[in-house]
Amino acid sequence: MPHLKSAALMAALSLLAGCQSSLNSTKLESSTKPSLERSDYHRAQQFLPQNLTPLVKNTKLVPNWIEEGNTFWFKQENQTGHQYIFVDPLKNLQKPLFDHSKLANALLHSGVEDINQDSLSLKSLNVELPLINFTVQNKGFQCDVNLYICAENQHPSVENAPGVSPDGQWQLTVEQYNLVLEHLKSGNKTQLTTDGHEGFPYGLMHPNPAYDLRDNQPYQPKQVYANWSEDSRYIMTYQIDRRNTGKYALVRASHQRGKRPETTEFYYPSAAEDKLPMAQLVLIDIEKKSAIHLQAPPVMQTYYGAAVWGWWQDDGKFVYHNRFRGNRQYFMREVDPETARVRVLVEERDDKYIDPWVQQYWALPELNAFIWSSQRDGYQHLYLYSSSNGKLKNPITQGNMTVRVIRGVDIKNQQVYFEASGKEAGRDPYFRHLYRVDLDGSNLTLLTPEAAEHDTRISPDFKYFIDTYSTATEAPISLLRSTRNSNIVRTLQKADASALFALGWQPPKPFSVLAGDGKTPLYGLMYLPSHFDPNKKYPVIDDIYTGPHNFFTPKSFDTYRSQANALAELGFVVIKMDGRGTNKRGRKFHEYSFKNLSGGSDDHVTAIKQLGERFDYLDLNRVGIFGFSAGGYDTAHAMFKYPDFFKVGVSASGNHDFRVDKAGWNEMWMGYPETPEWEAQSNLNWAKHLQGKLLIAHGELDTNVHPAATIQLADALMKANKDFDLMIYPNMGHVLDQNPYFVRQRWDYFVRHLLGMEPPKSYLITK
């Protein structure tokens, strides 16, 4: 594993350069410390997410509805592989979709080699019983599952190449930064624009270079944004002004092509900079061979990818989201391609921010209306608007609940099915439930009564729904239910977690505490070691991430997918919780983080102190903290802000100064233009307060948060004459948990400095 050796080399160099005194003290301490055994690390390795996940089967059920009715099929795991299951709700029937052995034999007779009936992998499966169409081993087949006769399909469905029209006749490309339309059959080309240049090109996206770097390929920054209408008549694209947009560069120091480092440059819209890339929408009419610059405000690009987030509707109109710098205005706009006119469908305003991660739009052309979501009354709710004049008709949902997602709209009965959280009293306010309500806002009906996290899917005829629910302590169960009264028609499957429990794994312990205001309830989990002894004292580790775009404590049984399980197994109690400022708890709860990203750890300190009073086995003299990305910022900041509380920290991929990071995320929560809070909350200004043991780490090829963020923090720590540890990981991107060397280093750091023991030497975690 050469990348592990490289990481080890870089680690040694970093530690010698920045932290020699720390290493010397460690050598002196190691001779007197007790040691963990390799068997302890081996057991912890068994509790890593990639090792626990295969032990649990059938945690999800994804229904594939057949045509527009209510029959469906799904893929179910079994002891030897998987099988395809057919369900008919009207007949209350559940059976194999086909005889796996007979289908495997039919495929063998059709020329497919090495087919295994227990692990049939049928891609692009389309069911119109008794016929099924699919691809296997890159060949298309149609099989009759009554007669078990298969014929190779000479025209399997294929996805068009980038820029190609739905009818396959045209392709839009960019040549010398200008738009070129090619008729694929004749090869004739029409140049549509002539004024494009490198700083002001047409149609180009800014793809994340991580994918090319991961595949060890040269960066290809020439992907084309060509959003075709379904009838292949129109294309929506843009001309993007990036003349004042800066570039970032990443250096690959270790590779197989020689000793000279390789550099990759890419456009990166940084937070608080004066200029962002701005895209002017361009409408292309295929019949007229014209490219029209639409009369509408330009769209800002705040991260990678396309500048425009939009789609063509069934009525032939193009709709797209648009927000202005500062994120205090948010628009839904509509383009009429026949007139090339743009109009505002709806506008949201707020004196702080409009959260783009929660905006939902659902067109209802049959009713000349659309659904729009908003937090304007303090919670995320649905509103009904008129399409003709853009005026609000009525609220659809109201009250103290957060609408999470629309699952379907029944036009015939004028009802909307949606999942929401927070309405049911006496329950975890993050639990999602399915509701039905009339479009006029009447007859709100709860369809999933169990106090659990529900994940639902509605049948196309709106008569049935699939409900998979679980909690942090109860494994998932998938039910077929009636939308009329929520009655259970049948149990479709139950998750099998027997192998997980046989290993000794136990679910984390849910808890509730009060926030720093003394009145707001907060919710979290405590991960305990499988050999937990309540009569012992355990060091506490806070697994922190306070990003305001979501919440992060699992509410379903998926808790076994957390790194916390393995860390706890080494002899710690690991805490996971969401404090004020995170999402999905209403606007007041959410706004705690506005211009206050540094306050994310405040409630964590308060919560851990309350837990220490409640549970004698928590040793609050030994509290550590770790986090990744925004959690990396949280970790370092908590170590600086609460130096007497947090003794040890591991900060990975942190955005330690918001101005080094992406514009979209940081400006959303800190505002724009830059205010004094930006400088005041930079970890670089807090580094002088470090007292405990801190390991900061970053991947050299991180395209999300540039490694400069961590290097600048290291510089600040050195200027403050602070001892710390630094790891730069060659050929690694943003997610360091994918690197087993980093995982082991994190274990070692907490074992040595928080548990007070020596880790086994050079333990190798295998993937």
C-alpha positions in Angstrom: 0.0 0.0 0.0 2.4 2.8 -1.2 0.0 5.6 -0.3 0.2 4.5 3.4 4.0 4.6 3.2 3.9 8.1 1.7 1.5 9.3 4.4 3.8 7.9 7.0 6.7 9.7 5.6 4.9 13.0 5.3 3.6 12.6 8.9 7.1 12.1 10.2 8.4 15.2 8.4 5.5 17.3 9.6 5.9 16.2 13.2 9.6 16.8 13.2 9.2 20.2 11.6 6.5 21.6 13.8 6.2 19.6 16.9 9.6 18.2 18.1 9.0 19.1 21.7 5.7 17.3 21.7 7.3 14.1 20.3 10.1 14.2 22.9 7.6 14.4 25.7 5.7 11.5 24.2 8.8 9.4 24.2 9.4 10.0 27.9 5.8 9.3 28.7 5.6 6.1 26.7 8.0 4.2 29.0 5.7 4.6 31.9 2.2 4.3 30.3 0.3 1.0 30.1 -0.4 -0.2 26.6 -3.4 -1.3 24.6 -2.9 -4.6 22.8 -3.1 -5.3 19.1 -6.2 -7.3 19.9 -7.9 -4.2 21.2 -7.3 -2.4 17.9 -8.3 -5.4 16.0 -11.6 -5.5 17.8 -12.1 -1.7 17.2 -11.4 -2.3 13.5 -14.3 -4.7 13.4 -16.5 -1.8 14.5 -15.6 0.5 11.6 -18.5 1.4 9.3 -17.2 -0.6 6.4 -17.1 -3.7 8.5 -20.4 -3.2 10.4 -22.5 -2.3 7.3 -22.4 -5.8 5.6 -23.7 -7.3 8.9 -27.1 -5.7 8.5 -29.4 -6.7 5.7 -32.6 -5.1 4.3 -32.5 -1.8 6.0 -34.1 0.0 3.0 -36.8 -0.8 0.5 -36.9 1.0 -2.8 -40.2 0.4 -4.6 -40.1 0.3 -8.4 -43.7 1.0 -9.4 -45.0 -0.8 -12.5 -46.6 1.7 -14.9 -49.0 4.1 -13.2 -50.8 1.7 -10.8 -49.7 0.3 -7.4 -47.9 -2.9 -8.2 -44.2 -2.8 -7.7 -41.0 -4.8 -7.4 -38.0 -4.4 -5.1 -34.6 -5.9 -4.5 -34.2 -7.9 -1.3 -31.1 -9.4 0.3 -31.0 -13.0 1.4 -28.3 -15.3 2.8 -26.7 -16.1 -0.5 -27.2 -12.8 -2.4 -30.4 -11.1 -3.3 -33.7 -11.7 -5.1 -36.3 -9.6 -6.9 -39.7 -9.4 -5.2 -43.1 -8.6 -6.8 -45.9 -7.1 -4.7 -49.6 -6.7 -5.7 -51.3 -4.6 -3.0 -54.9 -5.2 -4.3 -54.4 -9.0 -4.0 -52.2 -8.6 -0.9 -49.6 -10.7 -2.8 -45.9 -10.9 -2.4 -43.7 -13.3 -4.3 -40.5 -13.5 -6.4 -40.7 -11.4 -9.5 -39.4 -14.4 -11.4 -37.8 -17.8 -10.8 -34.1 -16.8 -10.4 -32.9 -20.3 -11.4 -35.0 -20.4 -14.6 -34.0 -16.9 -15.6 -30.3 -17.7 -15.1 -30.7 -20.8 -17.3 -32.5 -18.8 -20.0 -29.7 -16.2 -20.0 -27.1 -19.0 -20.2 -28.9 -20.3 -23.3 -28.8 -16.7 -24.7 -25.1 -16.5 -24.5 -24.5 -14.9 -21.1 -21.5 -16.5 -19.4 -20.9 -17.1 -15.6 -24.3 -16.1 -14.5 -25.2 -16.7 -10.8 -28.8 -17.1 -9.9 -28.2 -15.8 -6.4 -26.6 -12.6 -7.5 -28.3 -11.7 -10.7 -27.4 -8.1 -11.3 -30.0 -6.7 -13.7 -29.3 -3.1 -14.6 -31.9 -0.7 -16.0 -34.6 -3.2 -15.1 -38.0 -2.3 -16.7 -41.0 -4.5 -15.8 -44.2 -4.9 -18.0 -45.2 -8.4 -17.0 -44.7 -10.9 -18.3 -41.9 -9.1 -20.1 -38.9 -7.7 -18.4 -36.1 -5.6 -20.1 -32.7 -5.2 -18.6 -29.0 -5.1 -19.3 -26.5 -7.7 -17.9 -22.8 -7.9 -18.7 -23.3 -4.8 -20.9 -25.9 -6.6 -23.1 -29.6 -5.7 -23.4 -32.2 -8.5 -23.0 -35.9 -8.9 -23.1 -37.2 -12.0 -21.3 -40.7 -13.5 -20.9 -40.9 -14.7 -17.3 -43.9 -16.9 -18.0 -42.1 -18.9 -20.7 -38.5 -18.1 -19.6 -37.4 -17.2 -23.1 -34.8 -14.5 -23.5 -33.8 -12.6 -26.6 -31.0 -10.1 -26.9 -32.3 -6.6 -27.3 -30.4 -5.0 -30.1 -31.5 -1.5 -29.1 -31.0 -1.2 -25.3 -31.7 2.2 -23.9 -28.5 4.3 -23.7 -27.9 7.7 -22.2 -27.1 10.4 -24.6 -23.6 11.9 -24.6 -23.1 15.3 -23.0 -24.9 18.1 -25.0 -26.8 15.6 -27.2 -30.6 16.3 -27.7 -33.2 13.9 -26.4 -34.0 12.8 -30.0 -30.3 12.1 -30.7 -30.1 14.4 -33.7 -28.2 17.4 -32.3 -25.2 18.1 -30.1 -24.2 21.4 -28.6 -20.5 21.9 -28.0 -18.1 24.7 -27.1 -15.2 25.5 -29.5 -12.9 28.3 -28.7 -15.3 29.4 -25.9 -18.2 29.7 -28.4 -21.3 27.7 -28.9 -21.4 25.3 -31.9 -24.5 23.3 -32.9 -23.9 20.1 -34.9 -26.4 17.9 -36.7 -25.1 14.5 -35.9 -26.4 12.7 -39.0 -25.1 15.1 -41.6 -22.2 16.5 -39.6 -23.1 20.0 -40.5 -22.0 22.6 -37.9 -23.5 26.0 -37.1 -21.5 28.5 -35.0 -24.1 30.2 -32.8 -21.8 32.8 -31.0 -18.6 34.6 -31.8 -17.9 36.8 -28.8 -16.8 34.2 -26.3 -13.3 34.1 -24.8 -11.4 32.5 -21.9 -12.7 34.9 -19.3 -16.2 35.1 -20.7 -17.0 31.7 -22.3 -20.3 30.2 -23.3 -21.8 27.1 -21.8 -18.8 26.0 -19.7 -19.2 24.4 -16.3 -16.6 24.5 -13.6 -16.4 20.8 -12.7 -14.9 19.7 -9.4 -11.4 18.5 -10.2 -11.6 15.8 -7.5 -12.9 13.2 -9.9 -10.0 13.7 -12.4 -7.5 13.7 -9.5 -9.0 10.6 -8.0 -8.6 8.8 -11.4 -5.1 10.2 -11.8 -6.2 12.0 -15.0 -5.5 15.5 -16.3 -8.2 18.0 -15.2 -10.8 18.5 -17.9 -12.5 21.9 -17.3 -14.6 21.9 -20.5 -17.9 20.3 -19.5 -20.8 21.9 -21.3 -24.1 23.0 -19.8 -26.8 22.2 -22.3 -30.3 21.8 -20.8 -32.5 20.5 -23.6 -36.2 20.7 -23.8 -38.0 17.4 -24.1 -39.0 18.1 -27.7 -35.4 18.9 -28.7 -36.5 22.3 -29.9 -34.7 24.5 -27.3 -31.6 24.6 -25.2 -31.0 26.6 -22.1 -27.3 27.5 -21.4 -25.4 30.6 -20.4 -22.4 32.9 -20.9 -20.3 33.0 -17.7 -18.2 36.0 -16.7 -15.2 34.7 -14.8 -12.8 37.5 -15.7 -12.4 38.5 -12.0 -12.7 35.0 -10.5 -9.5 33.7 -8.9 -8.1 30.2 -9.2 -6.9 27.8 -6.7 -4.0 25.3 -7.3 -3.4 21.9 -5.8 0.0 20.2 -5.8 0.4 16.4 -6.1 3.8 15.9 -4.5 3.9 12.1 -4.8 3.0 10.2 -8.0 4.4 7.6 -10.3 5.4 9.9 -13.2 8.6 11.2 -11.7 9.8 13.4 -8.8 8.6 16.8 -10.1 5.4 17.8 -8.3 2.3 18.2 -10.5 0.0 21.3 -10.2 -3.7 21.5 -11.0 -5.4 24.8 -11.3 -9.2 25.4 -11.2 -11.7 28.3 -10.8 -12.9 28.5 -7.2 -15.4 31.2 -6.0 -14.0 32.1 -2.6 -16.1 33.6 0.2 -16.1 37.4 0.7 -14.2 38.1 -2.5 -15.5 41.1 -4.5 -16.4 39.2 -7.6 -18.0 35.8 -8.2 -18.6 34.1 -11.6 -21.9 35.5 -13.1 -23.9 33.7 -15.7 -26.1 35.4 -18.3 -28.8 33.0 -19.5 -28.8 32.1 -23.2 -31.7 30.5 -25.0 -31.0 28.5 -28.1 -33.7 27.9 -30.7 -32.8 24.9 -32.9 -35.2 25.8 -35.7 -34.0 29.4 -36.0 -30.3 28.5 -35.2 -30.3 31.5 -32.8 -28.7 32.1 -29.4 -30.6 34.8 -27.4 -29.3 36.5 -24.3 -32.3 36.6 -22.0 -33.2 39.9 -20.3 -32.9 38.7 -16.7 -30.5 39.3 -13.8 -27.3 37.2 -14.1 -27.0 34.1 -11.9 -24.1 33.8 -9.5 -22.0 30.7 -9.3 -20.8 29.9 -5.7 -19.3 26.5 -6.1 -18.4 23.9 -8.8 -20.7 22.7 -11.6 -23.3 24.6 -13.6 -24.2 28.1 -12.6 -27.9 27.5 -13.3 -30.2 25.2 -11.3 -33.3 24.7 -13.4 -35.4 22.3 -15.6 -38.0 22.2 -18.4 -41.6 21.6 -17.3 -44.3 19.6 -19.0 -45.9 22.8 -20.2 -42.7 23.6 -22.2 -41.5 26.4 -19.9 -38.1 26.5 -18.2 -38.0 27.4 -14.5 -34.9 28.1 -12.5 -33.8 29.3 -9.0 -31.9 32.5 -8.7 -30.5 34.3 -5.6 -28.6 37.5 -5.2 -25.3 38.0 -3.3 -25.9 38.1 0.4 -28.7 35.5 0.1 -31.4 37.8 1.4 -33.5 37.5 -1.8 -34.4 34.2 -3.5 -36.4 33.9 -6.8 -38.1 31.3 -8.8 -38.2 32.5 -12.4 -39.9 31.1 -15.5 -38.7 31.4 -19.2 -41.2 31.2 -22.0 -39.1 29.9 -24.9 -41.5 31.1 -27.6 -41.3 34.7 -26.5 -37.9 34.5 -24.8 -39.4 36.4 -21.9 -38.5 35.8 -18.2 -40.9 36.5 -15.3 -40.7 36.1 -11.6 -42.9 33.3 -10.3 -42.2 33.9 -6.6 -39.8 35.9 -4.5 -38.6 35.3 -0.9 -37.0 38.0 1.2 -35.4 38.0 4.6 -33.2 40.4 6.5 -30.7 37.6 7.4 -30.8 34.8 4.8 -33.0 32.5 2.7 -31.8 28.9 3.1 -31.4 27.5 -0.5 -31.2 23.9 0.8 -34.8 23.8 1.9 -36.6 25.6 -1.0 -39.1 23.4 -2.9 -41.1 24.0 -6.0 -43.8 21.7 -7.4 -45.6 22.6 -10.6 -49.4 21.9 -10.9 -50.2 22.8 -14.5 -53.5 21.0 -14.4 -54.6 23.5 -11.7 -52.8 26.5 -13.0 -50.9 26.6 -9.8 -47.6 25.6 -8.1 -46.4 24.8 -4.6 -43.6 26.8 -3.0 -42.0 26.3 0.4 -40.9 29.0 2.8 -39.7 29.7 6.3 -41.5 33.1 6.4 -43.6 32.2 9.5 -40.8 30.6 11.5 -41.1 27.1 10.2 -40.6 25.4 6.8 -44.1 25.3 5.2 -45.9 24.8 1.9 -47.8 27.5 0.1 -50.1 27.4 -3.0 -49.6 30.0 -5.7 -51.4 30.9 -8.9 -49.3 30.2 -12.0 -51.0 32.9 -14.0 -50.3 35.9 -11.8 -47.8 34.5 -9.2 -50.1 35.5 -6.3 -50.4 33.5 -3.1 -53.7 31.6 -2.9 -53.3 30.0 0.5 -51.0 28.4 3.0 -51.1 24.6 2.7 -49.4 23.7 6.0 -49.1 25.7 9.2 -48.0 25.4 12.8 -44.9 24.3 14.7 -43.6 21.7 12.3 -40.9 21.6 9.6 -41.9 20.3 6.2 -39.0 18.1 5.0 -40.0 16.8 1.5 -43.0 16.5 -0.8 -43.7 12.9 -1.6 -46.5 13.4 -4.1 -49.5 15.5 -5.2 -52.8 13.9 -6.0 -54.3 16.2 -8.6 -57.6 14.4 -8.8 -58.3 14.7 -5.1 -56.2 17.9 -4.8 -54.1 16.6 -1.9 -50.4 16.7 -1.1 -48.4 14.0 0.6 -45.4 15.3 2.5 -43.0 14.3 5.3 -42.5 16.7 8.2 -41.0 16.7 11.7 -41.7 18.4 15.0 -45.5 18.3 15.1 -46.1 15.3 17.3 -45.8 16.3 21.0 -43.6 14.3 23.3 -41.4 12.9 20.5 -37.9 13.6 19.1 -38.7 16.7 17.0 -36.4 15.4 14.2 -38.5 12.3 13.6 -40.1 12.4 10.1 -43.7 11.5 9.6 -45.9 11.2 6.5 -48.9 13.5 6.3 -51.7 14.2 3.9 -53.4 17.5 3.5 -55.8 19.1 1.1 -54.3 21.9 -1.1 -56.6 24.4 0.6 -54.9 23.6 3.9 -57.7 21.5 5.4 -57.9 18.0 6.6 -54.3 17.5 7.8 -53.9 13.7 8.5 -51.1 11.8 10.1 -50.4 8.6 8.2 -47.4 7.2 10.2 -48.4 7.1 13.9 -45.3 5.3 15.2 -42.8 7.4 17.2 -39.9 6.8 14.8 -38.0 8.0 11.7 -40.2 7.3 8.7 -39.0 7.1 5.1 -42.0 6.8 2.7 -42.9 6.4 -1.0 -46.3 6.9 -2.5 -47.8 4.7 -5.2 -48.6 6.5 -8.6 -52.4 6.0 -8.0 -52.1 7.4 -4.4 -53.8 4.4 -2.9 -50.8 2.9 -1.0 -47.5 3.8 0.4 -44.3 2.1 1.5 -43.2 3.0 5.0 -39.8 2.0 6.3 -39.3 3.2 9.8 -36.7 2.7 12.6 -35.0 4.5 15.5 -31.5 4.7 16.7 -32.2 1.5 18.8 -34.8 -0.4 16.7 -34.0 -2.0 13.4 -36.0 -1.0 10.3 -39.3 -2.5 9.3 -40.9 -1.9 5.9 -44.7 -1.9 5.7 -47.2 -1.6 2.9 -50.0 0.8 4.1 -53.2 2.3 2.8 -53.2 6.1 2.2 -56.9 6.2 3.1 -56.5 5.3 6.7 -52.8 4.3 7.2 -53.8 0.7 7.9 -51.1 -1.8 7.4 -51.7 -4.1 4.4 -48.7 -6.3 5.0 -45.2 -6.4 6.4 -42.9 -6.4 3.4 -39.6 -7.0 5.1 -37.7 -6.6 8.4 -34.1 -5.7 8.7 -31.8 -8.6 9.8 -29.3 -7.2 12.3 -28.5 -10.5 14.0 -24.9 -10.6 12.8 -24.4 -7.1 14.1 -25.6 -8.0 17.6 -23.7 -11.3 17.5 -20.5 -9.2 17.2 -21.4 -7.5 20.5 -22.5 -4.2 19.0 -25.1 -2.3 21.0 -27.1 0.7 19.8 -26.0 4.1 21.1 -27.9 5.6 24.1 -30.3 8.4 23.2 -30.3 11.4 25.5 -31.9 14.8 25.9 -30.4 17.9 27.6 -31.0 21.6 27.7 -29.2 24.2 25.6 -27.2 27.0 27.0 -30.3 29.1 27.3 -31.6 26.7 30.0 -34.9 25.9 28.2 -34.3 24.6 24.6 -34.2 20.7 24.5 -31.3 19.2 22.6 -31.0 15.6 21.4 -28.1 13.3 21.0 -26.6 9.9 21.3 -23.9 8.3 23.5 -21.8 5.5 21.9 -20.6 3.1 24.6 -18.0 0.3 24.2 -19.4 -3.2 23.9 -17.5 -4.1 27.1 -19.0 -1.1 28.9 -18.8 -1.2 32.7 -21.0 1.4 34.5 -18.7 1.2 37.5 -15.7 2.5 35.5 -14.8 6.1 34.5 -14.6 6.7 30.7 -13.0 9.6 28.9 -15.5 11.5 26.7 -15.1 12.4 23.1 -17.3 14.8 21.3 -17.9 13.9 17.6 -18.8 17.5 16.4 -20.2 19.0 13.3 -22.3 22.1 13.6 -22.9 23.0 9.9 -26.2 25.0 9.7 -27.2 23.4 6.4 -28.5 20.3 8.2 -28.5 18.3 11.4 -26.2 15.4 12.0 -27.3 13.0 14.8 -28.7 9.9 13.2 -32.4 9.3 13.9 -32.7 6.0 12.2 -30.9 2.7 12.8 -28.1 3.8 10.6 -26.0 4.7 13.7 -23.8 1.6 13.1 -22.4 3.5 10.0 -20.6 6.0 12.3 -16.9 6.1 13.1 -17.9 6.6 16.7 -18.6 2.9 17.2 -14.9 2.0 16.6 -13.6 4.8 18.7 -15.9 3.9 21.6 -14.7 0.3 21.4 -11.2 1.5 22.4 -12.5 2.6 25.8 -14.3 5.9 25.3 -17.8 7.3 25.5 -18.5 9.2 22.2 -21.1 11.9 22.1 -23.0 12.9 19.0 -25.6 15.8 19.2 -27.1 18.8 17.5 -27.0 22.2 19.2 -28.7 25.4 18.4 -27.8 26.7 14.9 -28.3 23.5 13.1 -31.2 22.9 10.8 -34.7 21.4 10.8 -35.9 22.8 14.1 -37.5 26.0 13.0 -36.1 29.4 12.1 -35.4 30.7 15.7 -33.3 27.6 16.5 -31.6 27.8 13.1 -30.6 31.5 13.3 -28.4 31.0 16.4 -25.6 30.3 13.9 -26.1 33.4 11.8 -22.8 35.3 11.9 -22.0 33.0 14.8 -20.4 29.8 13.3 -17.9 30.0 16.2 -20.8 29.4 18.6 -21.4 25.9 17.4 -19.5 24.3 20.3 -21.2 26.3 23.1 -24.2 23.9 23.5 -21.9 20.9 23.3 -20.0 22.0 26.4 -23.2 22.7 28.3 -24.6 19.3 27.2 -21.6 17.3 28.2 -21.5 18.9 31.6 -25.2 18.0 32.1 -24.5 14.4 31.1 -21.6 14.3 33.5 -23.9 15.2 36.4 -26.3 12.5 35.2 -23.9 9.6 34.6 -21.1 8.9 37.0 -19.2 6.9 34.4 -18.3 10.0 32.4 -14.9 11.5 33.3 -15.2 15.2 32.6 -11.6 15.7 33.5 -10.8 13.9 30.2 -12.8 15.3 27.4 -11.7 15.2 23.8 -13.2 16.3 20.5 -12.9 15.5 16.8 -14.5 16.7 13.6 -14.2 16.9 9.9 -14.7 19.8 7.4 -16.9 22.3 9.2 -16.4 19.9 12.2 -12.7 20.4 11.8 -13.2 24.1 12.3 -15.5 23.3 15.3 -12.8 21.1 16.8 -10.0 23.5 16.7 -12.2 26.4 17.8 -13.6 24.5 20.7 -10.0 23.6 21.8 -9.1 27.4 21.6 -12.3 28.7 23.2 -12.7 26.1 26.0 -9.0 25.2 26.7 -9.8 24.0 30.2 -12.6 21.7 29.1 -11.4 20.1 25.9 -8.0 18.4 26.5 -7.4 16.6 23.2 -8.6 17.3 19.6 -8.3 15.9 16.1 -9.3 18.4 13.4 -9.5 17.2 9.8 -10.0 19.2 6.6 -11.2 22.2 8.6 -12.3 25.6 7.0 -10.4 27.5 9.7 -10.8 30.8 8.0 -14.1 31.2 6.2 -12.5 33.4 3.5 -10.3 30.5 2.3 -13.5 28.4 1.7 -16.3 28.3 -0.9 -18.6 31.3 -1.3 -21.9 29.5 -1.3 -21.7 27.8 2.1 -19.8 30.5 4.2 -21.6 33.6 2.8 -24.9 31.8 3.5 -24.4 31.8 7.2 -21.9 34.7 7.8 -23.6 37.1 5.4 -22.1 39.4 2.7 -20.3 41.7 2.4 -17.7 40.7 4.9 -18.3 42.0 8.5 -16.0 42.1 11.6 -17.4 38.7 12.6 -15.5 37.0 9.8 -12.2 38.1 11.2 -13.2 37.6 14.8 -14.3 34.0 14.3 -11.2 32.9 12.3 -9.4 30.1 14.0 -6.2 31.9 13.1 -7.0 34.6 15.6 -7.8 32.1 18.4 -4.8 29.8 17.9 -2.9 31.6 20.7 -5.3 30.1 23.3 -4.4 26.5 22.6 -3.4 24.5 25.8 -4.2 20.9 25.1 -3.1 18.3 22.5 -4.2 19.2 19.0 -3.7 17.2 15.8 -4.6 19.1 12.6 -4.8 17.1 9.3 -5.6 17.8 5.6 -5.4 16.0 2.3 -3.1 17.7 -0.2 -5.7 17.3 -3.0 -8.7 18.6 -1.1 -10.9 20.4 -3.7 -13.7 21.2 -1.2 -11.7 23.0 1.6 -8.3 24.0 0.3 -5.4 22.6 2.3 -4.2 26.3 2.7 -6.8 26.5 5.5 -4.9 24.1 7.7 -1.5 25.3 6.6 -2.5 28.9 7.6 -3.7 27.6 11.0 -0.4 25.8 11.4 1.4 29.1 10.7 -0.7 30.9 13.3 0.0 28.2 15.9 3.8 28.4 15.2 3.7 32.2 15.5 2.0 31.7 18.9 4.8 29.2 19.8 2.2 26.5 20.4 3.0 22.8 20.3 0.7 20.8 18.0 0.8 18.0 15.5 0.3 18.3 11.8 -0.5 15.7 9.1 -0.6 16.3 5.4 -2.0 13.3 3.5 -0.5 12.8 0.0 -3.1 12.0 -2.8 -6.0 12.4 -0.4 -9.0 14.6 -0.9 -11.5 16.1 1.5 -12.7 12.9 3.3 -9.8 11.6 5.3 -11.9 8.8 6.9 -11.3 7.0 3.6 -7.6 6.8 4.6 -6.9 3.9 7.1 -3.7 5.6 8.2 -5.6 8.7 9.3 -8.2 6.6 11.2 -5.4 4.8 13.0 -3.6 8.1 13.8 -6.8 9.5 15.3 -7.2 6.4 17.4 -3.5 6.6 18.6 -3.9 10.3 19.4 -6.9 9.8 21.7 -5.5 6.6 23.2 -2.2 8.2 24.0 -3.3 11.7 25.2 -6.9 11.1 26.5 -7.0 7.5 27.6 -3.4 7.7 29.0 -2.2 4.5 27.4 0.2 3.6 24.6 -1.3 2.3 21.4 0.1 -0.8 19.8 3.0 0.1 17.5 2.4 0.5 13.8 -1.0 -1.2 13.7 -2.2 -1.5 10.2 -6.0 -0.9 9.6 -7.0 -2.8 6.4 -9.7 -1.5 4.2 
